[in-house]
Amino acid sequence: MASKHNAATSQYLHDLRGLEADVRVVAEELGVSWDIAYKLMLLSWVRAQPTQTLP
């Protein structure tokens, strides 16, 4: 069980570092602060998700 937890934590940290690097690149390319770049990336991700209709 501990190895599953460690693997999940390790993957999460890896993904987080990748996200941080992506945000820095976007911020540089757009000439905006990292928090604006992060919000823009989050917005584009949310908009890309399929919409679900309620029954």
Secondary structure in CASP SS format (residue, H / E / C, confidence):
PFRMAT SS
TARGET T0000
AUTHOR 0000-0000-0000
METHOD secondary structure of the structure
MODEL  1
M C 1.00
A H 1.00
S H 1.00
K H 1.00
H H 1.00
N H 1.00
A H 1.00
A H 1.00
T H 1.00
S H 1.00
Q H 1.00
Y H 1.00
L H 1.00
H H 1.00
D H 1.00
L H 1.00
R H 1.00
G H 1.00
L H 1.00
E H 1.00
A H 1.00
D H 1.00
V H 1.00
R H 1.00
V H 1.00
V H 1.00
A H 1.00
E H 1.00
E H 1.00
L H 1.00
G C 1.00
V C 1.00
S C 1.00
W H 1.00
D H 1.00
I H 1.00
A H 1.00
Y H 1.00
K H 1.00
L H 1.00
M H 1.00
L H 1.00
L H 1.00
S H 1.00
W H 1.00
V H 1.00
R H 1.00
A H 1.00
Q C 1.00
P C 1.00
T C 1.00
Q C 1.00
T C 1.00
L C 1.00
P C 1.00
END
